Amino acid sequence: MLETRTEHDLLGDRQVPADSYWGIHTLRAVENFPITGRPISTNPYLIRGLAYVKWAAASANEKLGILDHRRADAIGQACREIVDGRWHEQFVVDVIQGGAGTSTNMNANEVIANRALEILGHARGEYAELHPNEHVNLSQSTNDVYPTAVNIATIFAIDDLLDAMRVLQEAFSTKAVEFADTVKMGRTQLQDAVPMTLGQEFATYAVMIDEDRTRLDEAALLVHEINLGATAIGTGLNAPVGYAEAACDTLRELTGLPLVLATDLVEATQDVGQFVHLSGVLKRIAVKLSKVCNDLRLLSSGPRAGLNEINLPPVQAGSSIMPGKVNPVIPEVLNQVAYEVIGNDVTITMAAESGQLQLNAFEPIIVHSLSEGMRHLGAACRILADRCVLGITANTDLLRARVEDSIGLVTALNPYIGYTASTRIAQEALVSGRRVADLVIEAGLLDREELDRLLSPEHLANLRASGSPRPTPVAAAAEVVS
């Protein structure tokens, strides 16, 4: 038989496993919310955020003289252990739950209380000595603890995503330098446009990612504002004077994050606008990365009946029926992550809109959607860099031949032979199938030396001279690589 201990709440008595650090409130939440099968421990940043908040609260309460040193020290030690990665398996409430995060807060209160009791030499469940609500939750409410912990968790997750995006940016920058002299045809509306280099194409992807890293950095600033000390609705009821400032100062020291206390705690307790903004930035990142992956799939299509301009590294067999087929599976997986993030943005939007009066009850689905999206985006960025981008090769001869065969080449010659002559050459090339360069020489419009100069990579791609005040994308990419 499983050994149990008896715990009591407003609904009555229940038997809790004797060896568990969680208690009766967590037990009821586990029974009430069997939704995803994924406990909150799958978001370690959130668990660390909760421990940091409880640690800071205990320290502030001790400084203000309402919590004795012995209990505060035990709570702090328990929280320190959780920050270091211990006891996370005890956070068992489902990630999606009713109650505006109350079950998550109670799970944290019970785990910390029971571990603190052990530290003090007592058995788990001896709450007369140290109580989850009376001591661990002192001067607090779920409505300021949970949002603050969520903000901390989100900052940690943003840092991870920023680093993953940097890895992908550097991968594209590396290939941009490698392909700096590889001439190809640019396309608009899937039709031949004017020449460019493959380096310019890849450098553009690096620039796009760099821009989005800046936007994500900016969005993170809003998440550094916290409402700790607001208690139930922002009025600070049941928290002593000076608690909010003391708790925030301690939390800043513990986390090393530049957290700031909201100027209006009533507003900060009900408003989740920072997450709506962050989600919009994540959607922007997802949309642009998905566009890049669409390009990689298109440019590598074939190999015989597609564009076949670049080769993606083969990572697995592509078909159970077609021998030799290799698919662009790495870009495809990022595409799917992007679709998830875009869908999550709708979820976050609706959850934010549905908040009523002094509290938004739907932060659990907001934090779940944000954390999953950032985690998956980060993983996809690293995989795309390591297992795809860095191994891409160019079909240089094919690219050059297509430039030479393209009627779009005449655009580069237009300033030198005139629009009328260029139009005539283009029409003749289209009808006859002959090359633009040959027709220009034959018509005596340019000599071979001048034509070779005009068809050089530097001229065709309109590369700026070294020392230009505004560097080309490839030059910027080279700086990233160096």
C-alpha positions as a Python dict, from the first residue, in 0.01 Angstrom:
ca = {
    (1, 'M'): (0, 0, 0),
    (2, 'L'): (117, 353, -82),
    (3, 'E'): (196, 548, 233),
    (4, 'T'): (-5, 868, 263),
    (5, 'R'): (-49, 1170, 484),
    (6, 'T'): (-374, 1352, 553),
    (7, 'E'): (-410, 1713, 443),
    (8, 'H'): (-703, 1948, 478),
    (9, 'D'): (-847, 2233, 269),
    (10, 'L'): (-1181, 2415, 252),
    (11, 'L'): (-1339, 2115, 76),
    (12, 'G'): (-1231, 1863, 338),
    (13, 'D'): (-959, 1601, 394),
    (14, 'R'): (-763, 1408, 132),
    (15, 'Q'): (-486, 1153, 139),
    (16, 'V'): (-166, 1275, -26),
    (17, 'P'): (132, 1048, -105),
    (18, 'A'): (361, 1071, 195),
    (19, 'D'): (675, 1112, -15),
    (20, 'S'): (539, 1398, -228),
    (21, 'Y'): (642, 1758, -174),
    (22, 'W'): (315, 1880, -322),
    (23, 'G'): (-2, 1873, -117),
    (24, 'I'): (-381, 1878, -126),
    (25, 'H'): (-426, 2186, -344),
    (26, 'T'): (-196, 2039, -608),
    (27, 'L'): (-377, 1704, -585),
    (28, 'R'): (-712, 1865, -660),
    (29, 'A'): (-563, 2061, -951),
    (30, 'V'): (-415, 1746, -1103),
    (31, 'E'): (-758, 1584, -1083),
    (32, 'N'): (-936, 1889, -1222),
    (33, 'F'): (-711, 1964, -1520),
    (34, 'P'): (-610, 1648, -1708),
    (35, 'I'): (-584, 1851, -2028),
    (36, 'T'): (-249, 1817, -2207),
    (37, 'G'): (-72, 1554, -2000),
    (38, 'R'): (217, 1800, -1975),
    (39, 'P'): (301, 1929, -1626),
    (40, 'I'): (436, 2277, -1562),
    (41, 'S'): (775, 2116, -1494),
    (42, 'T'): (815, 2096, -1873),
    (43, 'N'): (872, 2473, -1856),
    (44, 'P'): (1180, 2488, -1629),
    (45, 'Y'): (1208, 2863, -1673),
    (46, 'L'): (864, 2907, -1515),
    (47, 'I'): (960, 2685, -1221),
    (48, 'R'): (1278, 2886, -1169),
    (49, 'G'): (1076, 3208, -1197),
    (50, 'L'): (837, 3091, -925),
    (51, 'A'): (1127, 2997, -697),
    (52, 'Y'): (1293, 3335, -749),
    (53, 'V'): (968, 3516, -661),
    (54, 'K'): (909, 3312, -344),
    (55, 'W'): (1271, 3360, -242),
    (56, 'A'): (1249, 3736, -291),
    (57, 'A'): (918, 3750, -104),
    (58, 'A'): (1058, 3563, 196),
    (59, 'S'): (1361, 3793, 206),
    (60, 'A'): (1143, 4106, 188),
    (61, 'N'): (911, 3975, 459),
    (62, 'E'): (1209, 3906, 685),
    (63, 'K'): (1351, 4255, 626),
    (64, 'L'): (1014, 4406, 717),
    (65, 'G'): (995, 4200, 1036),
    (66, 'I'): (690, 3986, 956),
    (67, 'L'): (872, 3657, 890),
    (68, 'D'): (1129, 3518, 1132),
    (69, 'H'): (1482, 3446, 1015),
    (70, 'R'): (1458, 3070, 1069),
    (71, 'R'): (1160, 3024, 839),
    (72, 'A'): (1282, 3280, 584),
    (73, 'D'): (1618, 3108, 562),
    (74, 'A'): (1460, 2765, 512),
    (75, 'I'): (1228, 2898, 242),
    (76, 'G'): (1523, 3067, 74),
    (77, 'Q'): (1729, 2748, 77),
    (78, 'A'): (1440, 2548, -72),
    (79, 'C'): (1397, 2809, -344),
    (80, 'R'): (1770, 2810, -415),
    (81, 'E'): (1758, 2434, -470),
    (82, 'I'): (1469, 2472, -716),
    (83, 'V'): (1653, 2746, -904),
    (84, 'D'): (1946, 2503, -930),
    (85, 'G'): (1721, 2242, -1091),
    (86, 'R'): (1613, 2024, -798),
    (87, 'W'): (1254, 1916, -722),
    (88, 'H'): (1117, 2021, -1062),
    (89, 'E'): (945, 1681, -1097),
    (90, 'Q'): (723, 1786, -804),
    (91, 'F'): (558, 2055, -1015),
    (92, 'V'): (284, 1835, -1154),
    (93, 'V'): (-10, 2063, -1238),
    (94, 'D'): (-107, 2069, -1606),
    (95, 'V'): (24, 2361, -1811),
    (96, 'I'): (-331, 2453, -1909),
    (97, 'Q'): (-551, 2515, -1606),
    (98, 'G'): (-834, 2727, -1479),
    (99, 'G'): (-793, 2975, -1196),
    (100, 'A'): (-553, 3232, -1343),
    (101, 'G'): (-248, 3032, -1231),
    (102, 'T'): (-367, 2969, -874),
    (103, 'S'): (-295, 2596, -903),
    (104, 'T'): (59, 2670, -1020),
    (105, 'N'): (115, 2908, -729),
    (106, 'M'): (-24, 2658, -479),
    (107, 'N'): (192, 2381, -626),
    (108, 'A'): (495, 2606, -569),
    (109, 'N'): (383, 2701, -217),
    (110, 'E'): (343, 2337, -116),
    (111, 'V'): (669, 2212, -267),
    (112, 'I'): (868, 2496, -110),
    (113, 'A'): (693, 2459, 227),
    (114, 'N'): (751, 2085, 250),
    (115, 'R'): (1114, 2110, 144),
    (116, 'A'): (1164, 2395, 395),
    (117, 'L'): (1006, 2176, 666),
    (118, 'E'): (1264, 1905, 591),
    (119, 'I'): (1542, 2163, 615),
    (120, 'L'): (1407, 2263, 957),
    (121, 'G'): (1397, 1900, 1070),
    (122, 'H'): (1023, 1842, 1039),
    (123, 'A'): (816, 1596, 839),
    (124, 'R'): (637, 1692, 523),
    (125, 'G'): (286, 1812, 597),
    (126, 'E'): (364, 1951, 945),
    (127, 'Y'): (223, 2286, 840),
    (128, 'A'): (187, 2417, 1195),
    (129, 'E'): (563, 2472, 1181),
    (130, 'L'): (574, 2629, 833),
    (131, 'H'): (263, 2674, 621),
    (132, 'P'): (235, 2701, 239),
    (133, 'N'): (-6, 2996, 264),
    (134, 'E'): (79, 3157, 595),
    (135, 'H'): (454, 3169, 536),
    (136, 'V'): (558, 3080, 177),
    (137, 'N'): (275, 3291, 31),
    (138, 'L'): (302, 3570, 289),
    (139, 'S'): (230, 3921, 146),
    (140, 'Q'): (146, 3764, -189),
    (141, 'S'): (-136, 3663, -419),
    (142, 'T'): (-136, 3438, -722),
    (143, 'N'): (-222, 3755, -912),
    (144, 'D'): (118, 3911, -855),
    (145, 'V'): (331, 3598, -803),
    (146, 'Y'): (226, 3418, -1120),
    (147, 'P'): (256, 3714, -1363),
    (148, 'T'): (597, 3805, -1221),
    (149, 'A'): (721, 3447, -1253),
    (150, 'V'): (584, 3435, -1606),
    (151, 'N'): (772, 3752, -1695),
    (152, 'I'): (1098, 3610, -1562),
    (153, 'A'): (1044, 3284, -1749),
    (154, 'T'): (967, 3475, -2068),
    (155, 'I'): (1286, 3682, -2041),
    (156, 'F'): (1493, 3364, -2005),
    (157, 'A'): (1317, 3211, -2307),
    (158, 'I'): (1371, 3525, -2516),
    (159, 'D'): (1743, 3512, -2440),
    (160, 'D'): (1757, 3153, -2568),
    (161, 'L'): (1570, 3244, -2886),
    (162, 'L'): (1793, 3547, -2951),
    (163, 'D'): (2099, 3323, -2925),
    (164, 'A'): (1950, 3065, -3163),
    (165, 'M'): (1865, 3338, -3414),
    (166, 'R'): (2222, 3465, -3390),
    (167, 'V'): (2348, 3118, -3482),
    (168, 'L'): (2126, 3113, -3791),
    (169, 'Q'): (2221, 3470, -3886),
    (170, 'E'): (2591, 3380, -3871),
    (171, 'A'): (2529, 3070, -4084),
    (172, 'F'): (2367, 3278, -4358),
    (173, 'S'): (2645, 3538, -4329),
    (174, 'T'): (2906, 3266, -4375),
    (175, 'K'): (2739, 3143, -4693),
    (176, 'A'): (2695, 3502, -4817),
    (177, 'V'): (3072, 3551, -4805),
    (178, 'E'): (3131, 3213, -4970),
    (179, 'F'): (2890, 3294, -5255),
    (180, 'A'): (2994, 3660, -5294),
    (181, 'D'): (3112, 3614, -5655),
    (182, 'T'): (2850, 3361, -5767),
    (183, 'V'): (2635, 3539, -6025),
    (184, 'K'): (2274, 3433, -6074),
    (185, 'M'): (1946, 3572, -6198),
    (186, 'G'): (1723, 3752, -5954),
    (187, 'R'): (1351, 3697, -5991),
    (188, 'T'): (1038, 3900, -5928),
    (189, 'Q'): (698, 3731, -5942),
    (190, 'L'): (889, 3410, -6031),
    (191, 'Q'): (1002, 3569, -6358),
    (192, 'D'): (1358, 3659, -6459),
    (193, 'A'): (1442, 4008, -6337),
    (194, 'V'): (1804, 4129, -6324),
    (195, 'P'): (2132, 3964, -6223),
    (196, 'M'): (2257, 3951, -5866),
    (197, 'T'): (2492, 3730, -5668),
    (198, 'L'): (2397, 3433, -5459),
    (199, 'G'): (2594, 3607, -5184),
    (200, 'Q'): (2354, 3900, -5196),
    (201, 'E'): (2062, 3662, -5172),
    (202, 'F'): (2199, 3488, -4864),
    (203, 'A'): (2319, 3813, -4705),
    (204, 'T'): (1962, 3939, -4727),
    (205, 'Y'): (1847, 3648, -4512),
    (206, 'A'): (2111, 3739, -4253),
    (207, 'V'): (1994, 4101, -4254),
    (208, 'M'): (1631, 3994, -4211),
    (209, 'I'): (1718, 3784, -3907),
    (210, 'D'): (1931, 4063, -3759),
    (211, 'E'): (1640, 4306, -3791),
    (212, 'D'): (1408, 4064, -3612),
    (213, 'R'): (1659, 4007, -3333),
    (214, 'T'): (1648, 4383, -3275),
    (215, 'R'): (1268, 4379, -3266),
    (216, 'L'): (1271, 4088, -3021),
    (217, 'D'): (1520, 4269, -2798),
    (218, 'E'): (1289, 4570, -2794),
    (219, 'A'): (984, 4357, -2709),
    (220, 'A'): (1175, 4201, -2417),
    (221, 'L'): (1207, 4542, -2253),
    (222, 'L'): (832, 4553, -2187),
    (223, 'V'): (845, 4217, -2009),
    (224, 'H'): (1088, 4353, -1748),
    (225, 'E'): (806, 4547, -1580),
    (226, 'I'): (655, 4342, -1294),
    (227, 'N'): (362, 4376, -1054),
    (228, 'L'): (506, 4198, -750),
    (229, 'G'): (348, 4352, -441),
    (230, 'A'): (17, 4417, -615),
    (231, 'T'): (-144, 4122, -431),
    (232, 'A'): (-501, 4050, -543),
    (233, 'I'): (-592, 4337, -777),
    (234, 'G'): (-308, 4586, -758),
    (235, 'T'): (-398, 4772, -438),
    (236, 'G'): (-136, 4586, -234),
    (237, 'L'): (-389, 4476, 30),
    (238, 'N'): (-233, 4249, 298),
    (239, 'A'): (123, 4345, 202),
    (240, 'P'): (311, 4575, 443),
    (241, 'V'): (428, 4920, 343),
    (242, 'G'): (756, 4896, 153),
    (243, 'Y'): (707, 4530, 61),
    (244, 'A'): (671, 4583, -316),
    (245, 'E'): (990, 4784, -340),
    (246, 'A'): (1186, 4549, -114),
    (247, 'A'): (1067, 4238, -299),
    (248, 'C'): (1143, 4389, -637),
    (249, 'D'): (1491, 4497, -528),
    (250, 'T'): (1568, 4150, -397),
    (251, 'L'): (1429, 3983, -707),
    (252, 'R'): (1649, 4205, -922),
    (253, 'E'): (1954, 4097, -721),
    (254, 'L'): (1867, 3728, -728),
    (255, 'T'): (1793, 3704, -1100),
    (256, 'G'): (2045, 3956, -1228),
    (257, 'L'): (1767, 4096, -1446),
    (258, 'P'): (1695, 4472, -1469),
    (259, 'L'): (1338, 4430, -1344),
    (260, 'V'): (1132, 4738, -1265),
    (261, 'L'): (820, 4777, -1055),
    (262, 'A'): (517, 4894, -1251),
    (263, 'T'): (415, 5251, -1173),
    (264, 'D'): (47, 5151, -1159),
    (265, 'L'): (3, 4807, -1006),
    (266, 'V'): (-372, 4796, -1071),
    (267, 'E'): (-308, 4843, -1444),
    (268, 'A'): (-17, 4599, -1444),
    (269, 'T'): (-223, 4326, -1275),
    (270, 'Q'): (-493, 4320, -1542),
    (271, 'D'): (-302, 4416, -1856),
    (272, 'V'): (-115, 4156, -2065),
    (273, 'G'): (-36, 4390, -2353),
    (274, 'Q'): (334, 4308, -2331),
    (275, 'F'): (257, 3949, -2430),
    (276, 'V'): (35, 4057, -2720),
    (277, 'H'): (322, 4271, -2846),
    (278, 'L'): (577, 3993, -2796),
    (279, 'S'): (354, 3744, -2974),
    (280, 'G'): (327, 3981, -3268),
    (281, 'V'): (706, 3999, -3289),
    (282, 'L'): (728, 3619, -3273),
    (283, 'K'): (474, 3598, -3554),
    (284, 'R'): (685, 3841, -3759),
    (285, 'I'): (993, 3624, -3700),
    (286, 'A'): (802, 3309, -3790),
    (287, 'V'): (658, 3457, -4110),
    (288, 'K'): (996, 3580, -4232),
    (289, 'L'): (1183, 3261, -4145),
    (290, 'S'): (913, 3058, -4319),
    (291, 'K'): (954, 3278, -4628),
    (292, 'V'): (1329, 3210, -4621),
    (293, 'C'): (1264, 2836, -4601),
    (294, 'N'): (1021, 2861, -4892),
    (295, 'D'): (1304, 3021, -5091),
    (296, 'L'): (1550, 2747, -4998),
    (297, 'R'): (1304, 2479, -5104),
    (298, 'L'): (1234, 2656, -5432),
    (299, 'L'): (1598, 2729, -5514),
    (300, 'S'): (1692, 2367, -5448),
    (301, 'S'): (1393, 2219, -5632),
    (302, 'G'): (1461, 1946, -5883),
    (303, 'P'): (1726, 1834, -5914),
    (304, 'R'): (1655, 1781, -6286),
    (305, 'A'): (1311, 1934, -6329),
    (306, 'G'): (1332, 2230, -6091),
    (307, 'L'): (1547, 2539, -6041),
    (308, 'N'): (1840, 2337, -5903),
    (309, 'E'): (2040, 2652, -5822),
    (310, 'I'): (2158, 2532, -5482),
    (311, 'N'): (2196, 2193, -5317),
    (312, 'L'): (2071, 2138, -4964),
    (313, 'P'): (2274, 1879, -4771),
    (314, 'P'): (2102, 1539, -4782),
    (315, 'V'): (2007, 1431, -4430),
    (316, 'Q'): (1774, 1135, -4487),
    (317, 'A'): (1604, 931, -4755),
    (318, 'G'): (1305, 1114, -4894),
    (319, 'S'): (1066, 842, -4999),
    (320, 'S'): (955, 490, -4920),
    (321, 'I'): (868, 432, -5286),
    (322, 'M'): (1091, 660, -5496),
    (323, 'P'): (1456, 545, -5477),
    (324, 'G'): (1715, 822, -5460),
    (325, 'K'): (1468, 1096, -5370),
    (326, 'V'): (1587, 1345, -5110),
    (327, 'N'): (1349, 1604, -4965),
    (328, 'P'): (1411, 1948, -4807),
    (329, 'V'): (1301, 1819, -4466),
    (330, 'I'): (1491, 2072, -4256),
    (331, 'P'): (1329, 2382, -4412),
    (332, 'E'): (998, 2197, -4399),
    (333, 'V'): (1017, 2149, -4023),
    (334, 'L'): (1081, 2519, -3969),
    (335, 'N'): (783, 2598, -4192),
    (336, 'Q'): (565, 2390, -3961),
    (337, 'V'): (702, 2557, -3648),
    (338, 'A'): (620, 2891, -3810),
    (339, 'Y'): (261, 2782, -3867),
    (340, 'E'): (239, 2686, -3498),
    (341, 'V'): (369, 3026, -3384),
    (342, 'I'): (126, 3207, -3614),
    (343, 'G'): (-161, 3001, -3470),
    (344, 'N'): (-38, 3068, -3117),
    (345, 'D'): (-63, 3439, -3188),
    (346, 'V'): (-437, 3400, -3240),
    (347, 'T'): (-465, 3209, -2912),
    (348, 'I'): (-271, 3477, -2723),
    (349, 'T'): (-476, 3752, -2884),
    (350, 'M'): (-804, 3594, -2777),
    (351, 'A'): (-676, 3519, -2426),
    (352, 'A'): (-563, 3880, -2382),
    (353, 'E'): (-892, 4017, -2517),
    (354, 'S'): (-1094, 3795, -2284),
    (355, 'G'): (-950, 3938, -1963),
    (356, 'Q'): (-1222, 4099, -1752),
    (357, 'L'): (-1207, 4383, -1503),
    (358, 'Q'): (-910, 4362, -1261),
    (359, 'L'): (-754, 4033, -1375),
    (360, 'N'): (-684, 3827, -1684),
    (361, 'A'): (-768, 3467, -1596),
    (362, 'F'): (-606, 3322, -1907),
    (363, 'E'): (-236, 3374, -1852),
    (364, 'P'): (-172, 2996, -1833),
    (365, 'I'): (-255, 2953, -2204),
    (366, 'I'): (-63, 3272, -2285),
    (367, 'V'): (257, 3153, -2118),
    (368, 'H'): (219, 2803, -2262),
    (369, 'S'): (173, 2938, -2615),
    (370, 'L'): (462, 3184, -2583),
    (371, 'S'): (706, 2938, -2426),
    (372, 'E'): (627, 2660, -2673),
    (373, 'G'): (658, 2895, -2968),
    (374, 'M'): (992, 3038, -2855),
    (375, 'R'): (1134, 2697, -2766),
    (376, 'H'): (1034, 2546, -3099),
    (377, 'L'): (1152, 2848, -3298),
    (378, 'G'): (1488, 2837, -3124),
    (379, 'A'): (1532, 2467, -3189),
    (380, 'A'): (1430, 2509, -3553),
    (381, 'C'): (1676, 2798, -3605),
    (382, 'R'): (1965, 2592, -3472),
    (383, 'I'): (1869, 2288, -3678),
    (384, 'L'): (1831, 2497, -3994),
    (385, 'A'): (2176, 2648, -3939),
    (386, 'D'): (2360, 2328, -3849),
    (387, 'R'): (2187, 2070, -4067),
    (388, 'C'): (2102, 2279, -4371),
    (389, 'V'): (2244, 2628, -4430),
    (390, 'L'): (2609, 2559, -4348),
    (391, 'G'): (2609, 2263, -4587),
    (392, 'I'): (2449, 2437, -4886),
    (393, 'T'): (2646, 2433, -5209),
    (394, 'A'): (2587, 2629, -5529),
    (395, 'N'): (2558, 2500, -5884),
    (396, 'T'): (2784, 2780, -6006),
    (397, 'D'): (2812, 2682, -6372),
    (398, 'L'): (2437, 2644, -6406),
    (399, 'L'): (2377, 2980, -6239),
    (400, 'R'): (2622, 3158, -6468),
    (401, 'A'): (2478, 2990, -6778),
    (402, 'R'): (2129, 3100, -6685),
    (403, 'V'): (2248, 3458, -6650),
    (404, 'E'): (2410, 3443, -6990),
    (405, 'D'): (2098, 3286, -7141),
    (406, 'S'): (1855, 3523, -6973),
    (407, 'I'): (1685, 3801, -7162),
    (408, 'G'): (1688, 3992, -6833),
    (409, 'L'): (2059, 4047, -6894),
    (410, 'V'): (1970, 4323, -7137),
    (411, 'T'): (1856, 4541, -6844),
    (412, 'A'): (2217, 4571, -6729),
    (413, 'L'): (2315, 4689, -7080),
    (414, 'N'): (2028, 4934, -7121),
    (415, 'P'): (2223, 5244, -6999),
    (416, 'Y'): (2501, 5170, -7252),
    (417, 'I'): (2312, 5072, -7568),
    (418, 'G'): (1985, 5259, -7512),
    (419, 'Y'): (1629, 5148, -7442),
    (420, 'T'): (1530, 5110, -7807),
    (421, 'A'): (1825, 4893, -7895),
    (422, 'S'): (1780, 4695, -7573),
    (423, 'T'): (1418, 4625, -7658),
    (424, 'R'): (1513, 4508, -8008),
    (425, 'I'): (1784, 4280, -7871),
    (426, 'A'): (1544, 4136, -7612),
    (427, 'Q'): (1277, 4062, -7871),
    (428, 'E'): (1526, 3897, -8105),
    (429, 'A'): (1674, 3689, -7823),
    (430, 'L'): (1328, 3572, -7723),
    (431, 'V'): (1229, 3471, -8074),
    (432, 'S'): (1561, 3318, -8182),
    (433, 'G'): (1669, 3163, -7856),
    (434, 'R'): (2014, 3320, -7896),
    (435, 'R'): (2211, 3487, -7619),
    (436, 'V'): (2184, 3860, -7555),
    (437, 'A'): (2564, 3900, -7546),
    (438, 'D'): (2608, 3742, -7888),
    (439, 'L'): (2339, 3961, -8044),
    (440, 'V'): (2493, 4277, -7892),
    (441, 'I'): (2837, 4195, -8037),
    (442, 'E'): (2688, 4100, -8371),
    (443, 'A'): (2498, 4429, -8389),
    (444, 'G'): (2817, 4621, -8313),
    (445, 'L'): (2662, 4789, -8012),
    (446, 'L'): (2956, 4705, -7780),
    (447, 'D'): (3300, 4549, -7820),
    (448, 'R'): (3398, 4232, -7639),
    (449, 'E'): (3616, 4403, -7377),
    (450, 'E'): (3345, 4649, -7276),
    (451, 'L'): (3082, 4376, -7276),
    (452, 'D'): (3295, 4155, -7049),
    (453, 'R'): (3333, 4444, -6807),
    (454, 'L'): (2960, 4507, -6803),
    (455, 'L'): (2889, 4137, -6750),
    (456, 'S'): (3133, 4104, -6458),
    (457, 'P'): (2985, 4002, -6121),
    (458, 'E'): (3064, 4345, -5973),
    (459, 'H'): (2871, 4526, -6244),
    (460, 'L'): (2587, 4280, -6287),
    (461, 'A'): (2511, 4273, -5917),
    (462, 'N'): (2572, 4650, -5880),
    (463, 'L'): (2815, 4591, -5596),
    (464, 'R'): (2937, 4907, -5424),
    (465, 'A'): (3303, 4988, -5426),
    (466, 'S'): (3508, 4914, -5115),
    (467, 'G'): (3495, 5200, -4869),
    (468, 'S'): (3139, 5298, -4953),
    (469, 'P'): (2970, 5476, -4660),
    (470, 'R'): (2689, 5220, -4666),
    (471, 'P'): (2823, 4864, -4684),
    (472, 'T'): (2662, 4606, -4909),
    (473, 'P'): (2475, 4318, -4743),
    (474, 'V'): (2764, 4087, -4828),
    (475, 'A'): (3014, 4328, -4668),
    (476, 'A'): (2794, 4340, -4358),
    (477, 'A'): (2778, 3961, -4359),
    (478, 'A'): (3155, 3940, -4381),
    (479, 'E'): (3179, 4159, -4072),
    (480, 'V'): (2942, 3926, -3885),
    (481, 'V'): (3151, 3624, -3985),
    (482, 'S'): (3477, 3791, -3880),
}
